[in-house]
Amino acid sequence: MKDKLFIGVFWLGAAKVIVNFLALISTIVLARLLTPEDFGLVAIVLAVLAIIESVTDLSLASALIHIKSPSEEHFHTAWSLNVTRAVFLCILFCLSANLIAHYYHDLRLVNIMYIISTSILVSGFTNPKLVVLTKSLVFWQEFAVTVSQKLAAVIVSIAFAFKFKSYWALVAGIVTSQFVGVMVSYLIIQYKPRLTYLHVKDIWSFSIWLTLGKIVNTLNWKFDQLLIGSHLGNKALGFYSVGDNLAAMPTREAIQPLESTLFPGFSNIADDKPRLRNAYVKAQTLITAVALPLGVGFALVAYPLILLLMGEKWLPAVQVIQVISCVYVLQTIGSQVHPLAMAVGRTKTLFYRDLFNFMIRLPIIIAGLFYFGLIGVIYGRVISGIISLFINMNLINQMLTLSVLAQIKANIRSLLSVAGMAAVIIFLRLNMTFNVTNTIELIAKVITLVMVGFVSYISVSLLLWLIMKKPEGPEADLLNISNKIWLKVKSILSGKIR
């Protein structure tokens, strides 16, 4: 199973590298051609879409993974439910278009929502049999779907941006991504759908609490964008939404390949609690060891990086990136509670967690917005994020008998290493000036900060690992992974030489 998960992480990691590269190119080009108002306008539609989708989300893939031996009728039921949901969602989205446009005093939102509704309808026809591969810990299909979707979206959105220089470039990319994703899903695995609702009860008995949790969770993470758009305007929302997305990118994209394998992986050993606890600790400490330097490092180089890639007009997004990136990365210490709870069948617990987080976060964000504006929202995210972290860690303790202190102790070397890295980068930055007119010098300084940060983090990590007499943990796991990759490359090269 470990070998299958390693191969799965490779496929998903490769997909993320390519998708991130394409996303970076897209963001740089679109940020140059479009305005923050364009991004803010589309962000309103996407926030509304995310909320409406969460209300009707059925968590079908998770339910099919959880069912031990799903039959063809199970897949037909999942497909039928997904199509029914898509039709309902498309109609609901169109009917709400005028209401949303009048609330935000911008009639352009009507046509945007009409176009986006077509992609919603198409997404309902996605092939549910892809989960057969995921259930068997095979993940190359995720590579094919995500890369093809992103590549098509980037090509279309950039072409529209050069042609029209308007928000329609962002809309065109979203619609294209959905169409391509559905087409590729049927090319990967053969499936002839049939309309039936025979196994609705089997699927809903597992997914109902996940659905309720997603409703609350989406409201939790999207209502701030709707509030900013209505009270501070599209420009402020553009800075916030782009900054929030960029802040999450290094952490989210680096750890998602491993996170995506955890639910099916944990499900296979859910009945063996000591083994499950050991697997959780190994996975979680590895994720944190990778995420911490990326998230904190990105926050520390955000100013010169945004200045270089996106220009001075996007500098107000830097503070969003710097603060929220650090919040995201700290939350990885307890973020694996989600696949863990699903593996042991505690989906109801996840719903109550999400509801409690929402009740805490809502008043904090609203108070921050009305008293301090955008900066109040940002630091409200810090307070609510830290509270959420300790809630997750307590839930992990309940499920695995792994205390909060033990969880922190397992990550102590990574925390100390990233603190050392931050100190080195901050010292260097205090002795640097960044001139936007000298692009070559700006590139050199960004590269210097990144390389020094990387070397300092690795050096402190290895030093602490050696001082502690090489205990089990992410350092040993990363060395084993590197050794496997080297042996694989070596065998391929030796075969070619022969």
N, C-alpha and C positions, 0 to 999 in steps of 0.2 A: 504494500500500500504506500509506503514511504517513497518508493521509486516512481510509482504512478503519480503521486502528488508532486514530486520533483519535476517530472516531465510536464505535468499540468501547469506548474508555476512557470516553467520555461516558455510554454506557448502563450500563456496569459501575459507574462512579462514582455515577451517579444511584441505582442499586440499593443501593450501599453507604450512601449518605446516608440513604435511607429505612429500610434495615434497621438501621442504627446508631441512628437516632432511635427506632424501635420497640423495639430492644434496650435502650436507655436507659430508656424508659418502663417496660418490663417489669422490668428490674433494680431500679429504684426501688420500684415497687409490690410486687414479690415480696420484696425485702429487708425491706420494712416489715411484710409479712404473715407471712413465714416466718422460720425461725431458721437460724443458721449450720449447725446439725446437719442440717437438712433438705437444704441444699445439699451438705453433705459426704456424706450417704447416697447421693444420686443421683450424685455425682461418682465414687463407687466403681464403680457400675454402668457409667457412661460410660467410665471408664478400662478396665475389663475388656472392654467392647464394642469400644473402639478397638483394643485389642490383638488380639482375636479377628478383627475385620474385617481388620486389616492382614495377618494370616497368610493370609487367603484372597483378598485384594484382587488383581485381575487387570489393573488399569490399562487397562481396555478402551478408554476414550475416547482416551487418549494413543496407544494402538496404532492406532486407526482414523484419527487425525490423521496419524500417521507413514506409514501405507500410502498410496501416491500416488493410486490410484484404487480405493477400496473398492467392491465390488459388493454387491448385495442379500444375497447369501449371506454376505458378511462381517458385515453387520448382524444377520442371523439367528443367526449363530454367536455374536456378542457377546451378543445377548439371551439365547440358550440358556445360555451360560456364566454369565451374571449370575443367571438364575433358579436354576440348579443350585447356584450358590454360596450364594444366599439361603436355599434350603431346608436345605442343610447347616449353614449358620451358625445358623439358627433352632433346629434340633435341638440343636446343640452348646451354644448359649446356655442352653437350657432344662435340659439335662443337667448343666450346671455350676452351676446356681442354688443347689442345696443345699450344694455344696462351698464356694462363695463365702460363703454366709450363715453357715456354721459357722466358717469361718476368721475372719470379722469379728465373730462372736458377735452377729449381728443377723438374726433370721429374717424381718424385713420385706423384706430384699433378695430373697427368693425370689419373692414376688409381683411386685415391681418388674421383675425379670428376665423373668418370664413375659410381662408386658405389653409390655415393650420388644421381646421376640422377635417379636411380631406386626408391629411396624414394620420389623424387619429383613427379614422375609419379603416384605412389600409393596414395599420399596425395590428388590428384585430385578427387578421388572417395569418399571422405568423405561425409557422410549423411547430406544434407542441412537442413533436418527437425528438427535437434536439436534446431534450432532457434525458433521453436514453443514453446518450454519450456521457453527459455530465454525471449521471447516476453511476456509471462505470468508471468514474474518475478519468475520463477522456475529455480534453479541453481544446483540441485544435480547431473545433468548429467555432469556438468563441473568437479565436484569432481571425478566422475567415469572415465572420459576420461583422465584427467591430471594425476591422481594418477596411473592408470594402465600404461600409457605411461612412466612415470618416473620410476616406479618400474621395468618394463621390460628393459628399457634402462640401468639402474644401474646394474642390474644382468648381462646382456650381456656384458657391457663394462668392468666391473670388471673381469669377467671370461676371456675375451680376453686379458686384461692387465696382468693377472697372467700367461696366456698361452704364449703370444707372446711378452709382454713388448714393445709394439710399438704403434704408432699413430693409428693403425687399431682398437684399443680398443675404441677410441673416435668415429671413423666412424661407427663401429658396433652399438654403442649406439644410434646414430642419426637415422640410418636406421630402427632399431628395434622400436624406438619410433613412427615413422610414420606408420609402418605396424599395430601396436597395436591400435593406435588412430583410424584408419579407421575401423578396425574390431569392436571395442567397440561402435563406433557411430551407427552401424546398429543393435547391440544388445539392445541398449537403446530404440530406437523408430523404428517401422516398416516403411519401405519405399521401394517402387519398382520404380527405376528411369526409365525415358524415355527420349530419345534424342529429344530435341526441342529447338527452339530459339524464341518462340512466344512473350515472354515478355522482350526481350533484352532492348527495349527502356525504359520501366518502371524502370528497375533496373539501367541502366546506367545513367539515368537522375539524380539520387541521388548520385551514387557512383563514377562518373567520376572525380569530384573534390577531393574526398578522394583518388582515385587512383593516381592522379597527385601529391597530397600532400605526399603520401607515397613514391613515386619515389624520390622526393626532400629530404624528411626526412631521408630516408635510405642512400642516398648518403651523406647527412650531417653527419650521425652517423657512417658510415662505411669507408669513404674515408681515415680517419686518420689511420685505421688499415692497409689498403693497402699501404699507404705511408710509414709507419713504417716498414712493411715487406720488401719493396723494397729498402729502404735507410739505415735501421739500422739492418736488418736481422731477422731471425726467433726467435732467443733467446730474443731479445728486444721485439718483438711482443708478444711472449709468456708471458713475465712479464706484458706487457700492457693489453693484452686481458683478462688474468686471473684476474689481479688486477681490471680492469674496471668492469668485471662481478661480482666479489665479492663486490666491492664498491656499486653497484646498488642493490645487493641482499636484505639487510635488509630493505631498503626503499621500493623498488619495490614490494617485496613479502608481506610486511606487509600491504600496502595500496591497492594492486591490488584487493583483494576481495571486498572492498567497491567501488573502481573505476569501477569495472565490472558491478555493479548494477546501476550506475548513468545514463548511456545513456537511457536504457529503463525506469528508474524511472523519469528522467527529461522529457522524451518524453510524459509521461502521464499528465504532468502539464505545458507543454510548452506554452499553451494559456493563462495561469494565471501568469502574470509577477511578481506581488508582492509575490505570493506563490513560484514561481520559484526562485526568489532572496533569499528568506528566506531559501529554501531548499539547495541552492548552498552554502550559508554562513555556514550553519550547517555542511554540508558534508565536505566542504573544511577545516574548522577549526578543525574538528575531525581528518581528514587525517593528517594535519600538526602536531597536538598534539601527534599523534602516531608515525609519521615518524621522527620528529626532534630528539628525544632521541635515537632512533635506529640508524639513520645515523651518527649523531655526536658521539654517544657512540662507535659505531663500529670503527670509525676513530681513536678514542683515545686509544682503546685497540688492534689496528691492529698489532702492532709490536710483543707483547708477544703472541698473538693469532696465527699469522702466524708462528712464531718460534715454537710454541707448536704443531700445527696441520700439517704443511707442511714442516718444516725443514729450515735450514739456506740457502739452495740454492734458496729459494723463497723470501728472504728478500728484493731484489730489487723491488718487487711488492708492498711493504708496502707503499712507498711514493705515488704510484698511488692510492691505496685504501684510504689513509688519505685525500688527496686533493679532489678526485672526489666524494667520499662519501658525503662530506659536500656540494659540488655543487648540487648533486642529491637531497639532502634533502631540500635545500633552494628553489629549483625549484618546490617543491610540493605546495608552496603557490599559484602558478598560474597554476598548471598543469591540473586542472579540466576544463580548457577552451575547451578541446577537446570534452568530452561528452556534454558539454553545447552547443557548436556551432552545433554539430550534431543534438541535440534535437530541436533546433530552426531553423534548415535548413540552417545554415551558413557554409556549407562545402567549399564554394569558399573562404571564409575568411581564413579558415584553410590552404588552399593551398598557398595563398599569404603570410601568416605568415611563413610557412615552407620555402618558396622561399626566403623571406627576411632573415630569420635565416641562411640559407645556404650561402647567399651572404656575410653575416657578418663573419660567422664562418670559411669559407674556407681560406681567406687570413690570418686570425689570426693563425690558426693551421699550415699552410704552413710556415709562417714566424717563428713561434716558433720552428718548426722542423729543419729548415735549419740554424737558428742562435744558437739555444740552445740544439738541440737534443731532447731526450725523455722528459726531464724536461720542455722544451719549449712547447711541446704538452700538457702536463698536465696543465700548468698555462694558456695556451691558452684556454683550456676548462673552466677555472674559469672565464675568461673575457667574453667569448661568452655566458656562462651559465647565468651570471648576466644580460647581455643585453637581453637574451631570456626571463628571468623572468619578466622584466619590459614590454616587448612586450605583453606577455600573460596577465599581469595585466591590461594593457590598453585596450586590446580586451574585457576583462570581464567588464570593465567600460562601453564600448560601448554597450554591449548586455544587461547589467542589471542596468545601471546607478549606479554603485558601484565604487566609486573613489579608486585610488591606496592607498591613505592614510587610507581610511576606511577598505580596505583589510588588510593592515599592522596592523591597530589597532585591528581588530578582532583576530589576531594571537599574540598579544603582550605578553600575559601571557605565551604562549608556548615558545616564543623567549627568554624571560627573564628567564624562568625555565631551558631551555637547557643551557643558559649561566652560570647559577649557578651550574648546574651539571658538565659542562666542567671545571669550576674553581676547583671544588672539586677533580675530577679525575686527572687533571694536577698536583695539589698539591701532591696527593698520588704518582703519577708516578715519580715525582722528587726525592722522597725518597725511590725508589725501584730499585733493580738491577735484571736483568733477566738472569738466568743461564740455558742454553739449556741442560746441562747434568743432571740437577736435575728436572726431569719431575714433581714429586709430588709438589715441591715448586712452579714451574711455573704454574701448574693447580690452586693451592691455590691463587696465586696472581691474575690470570685472573678472577677467581670467585669473589675475593674480590673487584676488580675494577668494575665488572659488577653489583654486589649487591649494592655497595656504590653509583654508578651512578644512579641506579634505585630508590633507597630510596631518594636520594637528589633531583631528578627530581620531583617525586611525592610530596615530602614535600614542595618544593618551589611552585609548581603548586597549591596545596591546600591552602597554606598560602596566595598567591596572590588572589585566588578565594574568600577566606573568607574576606580579606581586602577590596575587591571590592564589598562586600555584595552579593555574590553568583549570579552573572549575568548569563544569558543564554550563553551556550557555550559548548566546548568539555567536561569540567569537569562534568556538569550536564548530558550530553548525556551518558558519560561513566558510571556514577553512575546509571542511568536508565537501561542501558544495563546489568550492573552487577546485579542489582536487579531482572531483568527478568530472567537472567540465574539462580540466586539463587532460585527464586520461582519455576522455572521449575525443577531444581535438587531436591528441597524439596518435590515437588509433586510426583516425581518419587520414591524417597526414602520412602515417607510415604505410597505409594501404595505397595511397596515391603514388608514393615513391616506388613501391613494388611494381 
